[in-house]
């Protein structure tokens, strides 16, 4: 079975909110882009939070818009064995260095976990970090069939951490 590796973090010294997924799915890995599956609601959800229609922008402009809003991206798993794209199929995960990244972000105020797998692994890795809000989000993945409005209501709380 192939070992799949995630992407580098998309952050800078002004990142105030870090959104962590589990591990990019096959469509994202093929595209070389975070949340590259066209059915994934991530760009619609975070666009609603920052007040920008990110879906219509090219990928690099999406990342620049997140950067301007103080939002960073990464994953809790650096690499793992996984047939397909489902989190439930992840085997032998290698953890990303979340603590190292968080320590290098002086303006970071919140870490949000995109989905249950990211929340479980990310919370275990970070533990209790004084001054850092940890937020569990409904997954943006199309595999989690909740109405977009329900997901958006959960994601709306992120607006408190980017201004």
ChimeraX commands (.cxc) that place a marker at each C-alpha (Angstrom):
marker #1 position 0.00,0.00,0.00 radius 0.5
marker #1 position 1.27,3.46,-0.86 radius 0.5
marker #1 position 2.17,5.91,1.81 radius 0.5
marker #1 position 0.52,9.28,1.22 radius 0.5
marker #1 position 2.09,12.51,2.43 radius 0.5
marker #1 position 0.42,15.84,3.07 radius 0.5
marker #1 position 1.43,19.34,2.06 radius 0.5
marker #1 position 3.59,21.95,3.73 radius 0.5
marker #1 position 1.81,24.32,6.12 radius 0.5
marker #1 position 0.41,27.53,4.66 radius 0.5
marker #1 position 1.13,30.03,7.45 radius 0.5
marker #1 position 3.11,33.15,8.21 radius 0.5
marker #1 position 4.06,35.15,11.30 radius 0.5
marker #1 position 0.63,36.87,11.24 radius 0.5
marker #1 position -1.47,33.69,11.29 radius 0.5
marker #1 position -4.14,34.05,14.00 radius 0.5
marker #1 position -6.28,31.02,13.12 radius 0.5
marker #1 position -4.90,27.66,12.01 radius 0.5
marker #1 position -7.28,25.19,10.38 radius 0.5
marker #1 position -6.12,21.59,10.53 radius 0.5
marker #1 position -7.48,18.76,8.40 radius 0.5
marker #1 position -6.53,15.12,8.72 radius 0.5
marker #1 position -4.66,14.22,5.50 radius 0.5
marker #1 position -5.41,15.42,1.93 radius 0.5
marker #1 position -7.63,13.10,-0.08 radius 0.5
marker #1 position -6.66,11.66,-3.44 radius 0.5
marker #1 position -8.24,14.48,-5.48 radius 0.5
marker #1 position -6.35,17.08,-3.43 radius 0.5
marker #1 position -3.08,15.16,-3.75 radius 0.5
marker #1 position -3.53,14.88,-7.53 radius 0.5
marker #1 position -4.27,18.61,-7.77 radius 0.5
marker #1 position -1.48,19.54,-5.35 radius 0.5
marker #1 position -3.97,21.74,-3.50 radius 0.5
marker #1 position -5.59,21.80,-0.10 radius 0.5
marker #1 position -9.26,20.86,-0.42 radius 0.5
marker #1 position -8.92,20.13,-4.13 radius 0.5
marker #1 position -11.99,17.89,-4.44 radius 0.5
marker #1 position -14.65,19.95,-6.23 radius 0.5
marker #1 position -17.35,18.64,-3.88 radius 0.5
marker #1 position -15.48,19.58,-0.71 radius 0.5
marker #1 position -17.21,22.56,0.92 radius 0.5
marker #1 position -14.07,23.99,2.54 radius 0.5
marker #1 position -13.63,26.98,0.22 radius 0.5
marker #1 position -17.33,27.89,0.47 radius 0.5
marker #1 position -17.30,27.54,4.26 radius 0.5
marker #1 position -14.13,29.52,4.99 radius 0.5
marker #1 position -15.08,32.05,2.30 radius 0.5
marker #1 position -18.29,32.68,4.22 radius 0.5
marker #1 position -16.27,33.23,7.39 radius 0.5
marker #1 position -13.85,35.76,5.86 radius 0.5
marker #1 position -16.49,37.38,3.62 radius 0.5
marker #1 position -14.96,36.46,0.28 radius 0.5
marker #1 position -16.14,34.19,-2.55 radius 0.5
marker #1 position -13.04,32.02,-2.69 radius 0.5
marker #1 position -14.53,29.38,-4.97 radius 0.5
marker #1 position -14.26,31.66,-8.03 radius 0.5
marker #1 position -10.57,32.46,-7.41 radius 0.5
marker #1 position -7.54,30.53,-8.66 radius 0.5
marker #1 position -5.90,28.45,-5.94 radius 0.5
marker #1 position -2.97,30.81,-5.28 radius 0.5
marker #1 position -5.39,33.73,-4.85 radius 0.5
marker #1 position -7.46,31.66,-2.42 radius 0.5
marker #1 position -4.36,31.09,-0.31 radius 0.5
marker #1 position -3.47,34.79,-0.49 radius 0.5
marker #1 position -6.99,35.73,0.70 radius 0.5
marker #1 position -6.65,33.36,3.66 radius 0.5
marker #1 position -3.25,34.83,4.44 radius 0.5
marker #1 position -4.66,38.37,4.44 radius 0.5
marker #1 position -7.39,37.20,6.83 radius 0.5
marker #1 position -4.82,35.64,9.18 radius 0.5
marker #1 position -5.90,32.08,8.40 radius 0.5
marker #1 position -3.40,29.23,7.97 radius 0.5
marker #1 position -3.79,25.63,6.79 radius 0.5
marker #1 position -2.14,22.35,7.57 radius 0.5
marker #1 position -2.95,18.76,8.54 radius 0.5
marker #1 position -2.53,16.74,11.71 radius 0.5
marker #1 position -1.06,13.78,9.80 radius 0.5
marker #1 position 2.22,14.18,7.92 radius 0.5
marker #1 position 1.86,10.84,6.14 radius 0.5
marker #1 position -0.07,7.60,6.37 radius 0.5
marker #1 position -1.10,4.50,4.51 radius 0.5
marker #1 position -4.60,4.95,3.14 radius 0.5
marker #1 position -6.45,3.34,0.26 radius 0.5
marker #1 position -8.79,5.97,-1.16 radius 0.5
marker #1 position -9.62,9.18,0.66 radius 0.5
marker #1 position -11.68,8.29,3.72 radius 0.5
marker #1 position -10.31,9.11,7.17 radius 0.5
marker #1 position -11.57,5.75,8.42 radius 0.5
marker #1 position -9.09,4.02,6.09 radius 0.5
marker #1 position -6.01,5.78,7.52 radius 0.5
marker #1 position -3.41,3.33,8.80 radius 0.5
marker #1 position -0.02,3.91,10.44 radius 0.5
marker #1 position -0.28,7.70,10.62 radius 0.5
marker #1 position 2.85,9.76,11.19 radius 0.5
marker #1 position 1.93,12.87,13.16 radius 0.5
marker #1 position 2.74,16.33,11.87 radius 0.5
marker #1 position 4.80,18.52,14.21 radius 0.5
marker #1 position 1.86,20.59,15.41 radius 0.5
marker #1 position 3.54,21.77,18.59 radius 0.5
marker #1 position 6.57,22.97,16.67 radius 0.5
marker #1 position 4.41,24.86,14.20 radius 0.5
marker #1 position 2.21,26.42,16.88 radius 0.5
marker #1 position 5.25,27.59,18.84 radius 0.5
marker #1 position 6.48,29.43,15.75 radius 0.5
marker #1 position 3.25,31.40,15.23 radius 0.5
marker #1 position 3.39,34.37,17.64 radius 0.5
marker #1 position -0.08,35.75,16.78 radius 0.5
marker #1 position -1.90,32.40,16.81 radius 0.5
marker #1 position -5.07,32.56,18.90 radius 0.5
marker #1 position -7.08,29.52,17.74 radius 0.5
marker #1 position -6.71,26.12,16.12 radius 0.5
marker #1 position -9.74,24.67,14.37 radius 0.5
marker #1 position -10.07,21.02,13.45 radius 0.5
marker #1 position -11.84,20.19,10.19 radius 0.5
marker #1 position -13.63,16.97,11.13 radius 0.5
marker #1 position -13.59,14.39,13.89 radius 0.5
marker #1 position -10.35,12.60,12.93 radius 0.5
marker #1 position -8.43,15.89,12.83 radius 0.5
marker #1 position -9.94,16.91,16.18 radius 0.5
marker #1 position -9.09,13.62,17.89 radius 0.5
marker #1 position -5.47,13.52,16.71 radius 0.5
marker #1 position -4.88,17.27,16.91 radius 0.5
marker #1 position -6.23,17.66,20.43 radius 0.5
marker #1 position -4.08,14.73,21.57 radius 0.5
marker #1 position -0.99,16.28,20.01 radius 0.5
marker #1 position -1.55,19.82,21.29 radius 0.5
marker #1 position -2.98,19.05,24.72 radius 0.5
marker #1 position -3.98,22.08,26.75 radius 0.5
marker #1 position -2.26,25.15,25.38 radius 0.5
marker #1 position -2.91,28.28,27.47 radius 0.5
marker #1 position -4.23,31.19,25.43 radius 0.5
marker #1 position -5.09,28.99,22.45 radius 0.5
marker #1 position -8.72,28.16,21.64 radius 0.5
marker #1 position -9.26,24.66,20.20 radius 0.5
marker #1 position -12.36,24.41,18.01 radius 0.5
marker #1 position -14.00,21.30,16.55 radius 0.5
marker #1 position -15.68,21.91,13.19 radius 0.5
marker #1 position -18.08,19.79,11.17 radius 0.5
marker #1 position -16.11,18.21,8.34 radius 0.5
marker #1 position -16.14,20.03,5.01 radius 0.5
marker #1 position -15.75,16.67,3.24 radius 0.5
marker #1 position -18.46,15.48,0.85 radius 0.5
marker #1 position -18.29,12.12,2.68 radius 0.5
marker #1 position -20.04,13.82,5.63 radius 0.5
marker #1 position -23.49,14.42,4.25 radius 0.5
marker #1 position -24.79,17.26,6.38 radius 0.5
marker #1 position -26.55,20.20,4.80 radius 0.5
marker #1 position -24.15,23.04,3.92 radius 0.5
marker #1 position -26.17,25.43,6.09 radius 0.5
marker #1 position -25.59,23.21,9.13 radius 0.5
marker #1 position -21.87,23.05,8.43 radius 0.5
marker #1 position -21.75,26.83,7.87 radius 0.5
marker #1 position -23.38,27.44,11.25 radius 0.5
marker #1 position -20.57,25.50,12.93 radius 0.5
marker #1 position -17.89,27.26,10.90 radius 0.5
marker #1 position -19.32,30.73,11.64 radius 0.5
marker #1 position -17.70,30.69,15.09 radius 0.5
marker #1 position -14.30,31.09,13.40 radius 0.5
marker #1 position -15.11,34.73,12.64 radius 0.5
marker #1 position -14.45,35.49,16.33 radius 0.5
marker #1 position -10.80,34.48,15.86 radius 0.5
marker #1 position -9.72,36.27,12.69 radius 0.5
marker #1 position -10.52,39.94,13.24 radius 0.5
marker link #1:1,2 radius 0.2
marker link #1:2,3 radius 0.2
marker link #1:3,4 radius 0.2
marker link #1:4,5 radius 0.2
marker link #1:5,6 radius 0.2
marker link #1:6,7 radius 0.2
marker link #1:7,8 radius 0.2
marker link #1:8,9 radius 0.2
marker link #1:9,10 radius 0.2
marker link #1:10,11 radius 0.2
marker link #1:11,12 radius 0.2
marker link #1:12,13 radius 0.2
marker link #1:13,14 radius 0.2
marker link #1:14,15 radius 0.2
marker link #1:15,16 radius 0.2
marker link #1:16,17 radius 0.2
marker link #1:17,18 radius 0.2
marker link #1:18,19 radius 0.2
marker link #1:19,20 radius 0.2
marker link #1:20,21 radius 0.2
marker link #1:21,22 radius 0.2
marker link #1:22,23 radius 0.2
marker link #1:23,24 radius 0.2
marker link #1:24,25 radius 0.2
marker link #1:25,26 radius 0.2
marker link #1:26,27 radius 0.2
marker link #1:27,28 radius 0.2
marker link #1:28,29 radius 0.2
marker link #1:29,30 radius 0.2
marker link #1:30,31 radius 0.2
marker link #1:31,32 radius 0.2
marker link #1:32,33 radius 0.2
marker link #1:33,34 radius 0.2
marker link #1:34,35 radius 0.2
marker link #1:35,36 radius 0.2
marker link #1:36,37 radius 0.2
marker link #1:37,38 radius 0.2
marker link #1:38,39 radius 0.2
marker link #1:39,40 radius 0.2
marker link #1:40,41 radius 0.2
marker link #1:41,42 radius 0.2
marker link #1:42,43 radius 0.2
marker link #1:43,44 radius 0.2
marker link #1:44,45 radius 0.2
marker link #1:45,46 radius 0.2
marker link #1:46,47 radius 0.2
marker link #1:47,48 radius 0.2
marker link #1:48,49 radius 0.2
marker link #1:49,50 radius 0.2
marker link #1:50,51 radius 0.2
marker link #1:51,52 radius 0.2
marker link #1:52,53 radius 0.2
marker link #1:53,54 radius 0.2
marker link #1:54,55 radius 0.2
marker link #1:55,56 radius 0.2
marker link #1:56,57 radius 0.2
marker link #1:57,58 radius 0.2
marker link #1:58,59 radius 0.2
marker link #1:59,60 radius 0.2
marker link #1:60,61 radius 0.2
marker link #1:61,62 radius 0.2
marker link #1:62,63 radius 0.2
marker link #1:63,64 radius 0.2
marker link #1:64,65 radius 0.2
marker link #1:65,66 radius 0.2
marker link #1:66,67 radius 0.2
marker link #1:67,68 radius 0.2
marker link #1:68,69 radius 0.2
marker link #1:69,70 radius 0.2
marker link #1:70,71 radius 0.2
marker link #1:71,72 radius 0.2
marker link #1:72,73 radius 0.2
marker link #1:73,74 radius 0.2
marker link #1:74,75 radius 0.2
marker link #1:75,76 radius 0.2
marker link #1:76,77 radius 0.2
marker link #1:77,78 radius 0.2
marker link #1:78,79 radius 0.2
marker link #1:79,80 radius 0.2
marker link #1:80,81 radius 0.2
marker link #1:81,82 radius 0.2
marker link #1:82,83 radius 0.2
marker link #1:83,84 radius 0.2
marker link #1:84,85 radius 0.2
marker link #1:85,86 radius 0.2
marker link #1:86,87 radius 0.2
marker link #1:87,88 radius 0.2
marker link #1:88,89 radius 0.2
marker link #1:89,90 radius 0.2
marker link #1:90,91 radius 0.2
marker link #1:91,92 radius 0.2
marker link #1:92,93 radius 0.2
marker link #1:93,94 radius 0.2
marker link #1:94,95 radius 0.2
marker link #1:95,96 radius 0.2
marker link #1:96,97 radius 0.2
marker link #1:97,98 radius 0.2
marker link #1:98,99 radius 0.2
marker link #1:99,100 radius 0.2
marker link #1:100,101 radius 0.2
marker link #1:101,102 radius 0.2
marker link #1:102,103 radius 0.2
marker link #1:103,104 radius 0.2
marker link #1:104,105 radius 0.2
marker link #1:105,106 radius 0.2
marker link #1:106,107 radius 0.2
marker link #1:107,108 radius 0.2
marker link #1:108,109 radius 0.2
marker link #1:109,110 radius 0.2
marker link #1:110,111 radius 0.2
marker link #1:111,112 radius 0.2
marker link #1:112,113 radius 0.2
marker link #1:113,114 radius 0.2
marker link #1:114,115 radius 0.2
marker link #1:115,116 radius 0.2
marker link #1:116,117 radius 0.2
marker link #1:117,118 radius 0.2
marker link #1:118,119 radius 0.2
marker link #1:119,120 radius 0.2
marker link #1:120,121 radius 0.2
marker link #1:121,122 radius 0.2
marker link #1:122,123 radius 0.2
marker link #1:123,124 radius 0.2
marker link #1:124,125 radius 0.2
marker link #1:125,126 radius 0.2
marker link #1:126,127 radius 0.2
marker link #1:127,128 radius 0.2
marker link #1:128,129 radius 0.2
marker link #1:129,130 radius 0.2
marker link #1:130,131 radius 0.2
marker link #1:131,132 radius 0.2
marker link #1:132,133 radius 0.2
marker link #1:133,134 radius 0.2
marker link #1:134,135 radius 0.2
marker link #1:135,136 radius 0.2
marker link #1:136,137 radius 0.2
marker link #1:137,138 radius 0.2
marker link #1:138,139 radius 0.2
marker link #1:139,140 radius 0.2
marker link #1:140,141 radius 0.2
marker link #1:141,142 radius 0.2
marker link #1:142,143 radius 0.2
marker link #1:143,144 radius 0.2
marker link #1:144,145 radius 0.2
marker link #1:145,146 radius 0.2
marker link #1:146,147 radius 0.2
marker link #1:147,148 radius 0.2
marker link #1:148,149 radius 0.2
marker link #1:149,150 radius 0.2
marker link #1:150,151 radius 0.2
marker link #1:151,152 radius 0.2
marker link #1:152,153 radius 0.2
marker link #1:153,154 radius 0.2
marker link #1:154,155 radius 0.2
marker link #1:155,156 radius 0.2
marker link #1:156,157 radius 0.2
marker link #1:157,158 radius 0.2
marker link #1:158,159 radius 0.2
marker link #1:159,160 radius 0.2
marker link #1:160,161 radius 0.2
marker link #1:161,162 radius 0.2
marker link #1:162,163 radius 0.2
view
